Amino acid sequence: MADLDDGPDQAPLPVEQVRETIARLLAGASYNLILTHGPKGEYTRHRRHAECCQTVVELWRSGSIDTKRLWLFAYEDGGRAYLPRVREDADRRDVLADNVWLEKRRLITDLYGFGPDSWEAQTTPREEGFWCFDSAQAAVKRAASRGQQS
């Protein structure tokens, strides 16, 4: 999340601050694929993830970032009833090979410093899911409707 507040008690950030941060990171290059957070932030209320998704979709729509495809993470947690998992309506589902999943967990625990029993480590999914878009217009339409759904 660059240098934006990503702590548990997040206040909304000004839209312009999020836009400037993401544009600074992504503008000026052309991408084949950008992966970013989903409209609801992967689990019940992660404000910064939702703001990031909305901003990336809008920057793509406005032509401020250049990518051929955009994939949004497609997870849900049943209103905190269980750990995040791939949504049934995801466009793409991938089960990670053991070595890839173990490396992902290693990054969470060793690089980011979360304990092996932490919530962050527990929510490192073996299965990944995405909503996949080839046009900004489709992303705007579907991300908006997904952001309103649970």
C-alpha positions in Angstrom: 0.0 0.0 0.0 3.0 2.2 -0.6 3.3 4.5 2.4 -0.5 4.8 3.0 -1.8 3.9 6.4 -2.6 0.2 6.3 -3.3 -0.3 10.0 -6.4 -1.8 11.6 -8.1 1.5 12.5 -8.1 3.2 9.1 -9.8 6.5 8.5 -10.8 7.2 4.9 -8.1 8.9 2.9 -8.7 11.8 0.5 -9.3 10.3 -2.9 -6.6 12.6 -4.4 -4.0 11.2 -2.0 -4.8 7.6 -3.0 -4.9 8.6 -6.7 -1.5 10.4 -6.6 0.1 7.6 -4.7 -1.0 4.9 -7.2 -0.4 7.0 -10.2 3.1 7.7 -9.0 3.7 4.0 -8.7 2.1 2.8 -11.9 2.0 5.7 -14.4 4.6 6.0 -17.2 4.9 2.3 -17.9 2.8 -0.1 -19.9 1.7 -3.4 -18.3 0.4 -6.7 -19.6 -1.4 -7.4 -16.3 -2.1 -5.5 -13.1 -3.4 -7.4 -10.1 -5.0 -5.4 -7.3 -7.4 -5.6 -4.4 -11.1 -6.3 -4.8 -13.9 -3.8 -4.4 -14.6 -5.0 -0.8 -10.9 -5.5 0.1 -10.7 -9.3 0.3 -12.3 -9.5 3.8 -14.9 -7.6 5.7 -13.9 -4.0 5.7 -10.4 -3.3 4.7 -10.9 0.3 3.8 -7.4 0.9 2.2 -7.8 -2.2 -0.1 -11.2 -1.0 -1.3 -9.9 2.5 -1.9 -7.0 1.0 -3.8 -9.3 -1.1 -6.0 -11.6 1.8 -6.8 -8.6 4.1 -7.6 -6.8 1.6 -9.9 -10.1 0.9 -11.9 -10.7 4.7 -12.2 -7.1 5.4 -13.3 -7.4 2.6 -16.0 -10.7 4.0 -17.2 -9.3 7.5 -17.4 -6.2 6.3 -19.3 -3.8 7.4 -16.5 -2.4 3.9 -16.2 -1.8 1.6 -19.2 -2.5 -2.1 -18.9 -4.0 -4.7 -21.2 -5.7 -6.6 -18.4 -6.7 -6.0 -14.8 -7.4 -8.8 -12.3 -9.1 -8.0 -8.9 -8.8 -10.4 -6.0 -12.1 -12.2 -5.5 -12.4 -13.3 -1.9 -15.0 -13.1 0.9 -15.2 -14.0 4.5 -18.9 -14.4 5.2 -18.9 -11.2 7.3 -15.9 -12.4 9.4 -17.5 -15.8 9.9 -14.4 -17.6 8.5 -11.0 -16.9 7.0 -11.2 -15.3 3.5 -11.7 -17.7 0.6 -12.3 -17.5 -3.1 -15.7 -16.2 -4.0 -18.0 -18.6 -6.0 -18.4 -16.0 -8.7 -14.7 -15.6 -9.4 -13.7 -15.6 -13.1 -10.5 -17.4 -12.4 -9.4 -19.9 -9.6 -5.9 -21.2 -9.2 -4.6 -23.7 -6.6 -1.0 -22.9 -5.9 1.7 -25.6 -6.1 3.1 -26.5 -2.7 6.5 -24.7 -3.4 4.7 -21.5 -4.5 2.4 -21.5 -1.5 5.3 -22.1 0.9 7.2 -19.2 -0.7 4.2 -17.0 -0.3 3.9 -17.9 3.4 7.6 -17.4 3.8 7.3 -13.9 2.4 4.5 -13.1 4.9 6.4 -14.5 7.9 10.0 -13.7 7.0 9.9 -10.6 4.9 6.8 -8.9 6.4 7.6 -10.3 9.9 4.2 -11.8 10.8 4.3 -14.8 13.1 3.5 -18.2 11.7 0.2 -18.4 13.7 -0.8 -14.8 12.9 -4.0 -13.9 11.2 -1.9 -12.7 8.2 -0.2 -16.1 7.9 -3.5 -18.0 8.4 -5.1 -16.0 5.6 -2.4 -16.8 3.0 -4.6 -18.8 0.7 -3.6 -21.9 -1.1 -6.3 -21.1 -3.7 -6.4 -17.7 -5.3 -9.3 -16.2 -7.1 -9.7 -13.2 -9.4 -12.2 -11.2 -11.4 -10.6 -10.7 -14.8 -11.0 -7.7 -17.1 -9.8 -7.0 -20.6 -11.4 -3.5 -20.7 -11.7 -0.6 -18.3 -15.4 -0.2 -19.0 -16.1 -3.8 -17.9 -14.0 -3.4 -14.8 -15.8 -0.2 -13.8 -19.2 -1.8 -14.3 -18.5 -5.1 -12.6 -16.3 -3.7 -9.8 -19.0 -1.2 -8.9 -21.7 -4.0 -8.7 -19.3 -6.3 -6.7 -18.5 -3.5 -4.3 -22.1 -3.2 -3.4 -22.6 -7.0 -2.9 -21.5 -8.9 0.1 
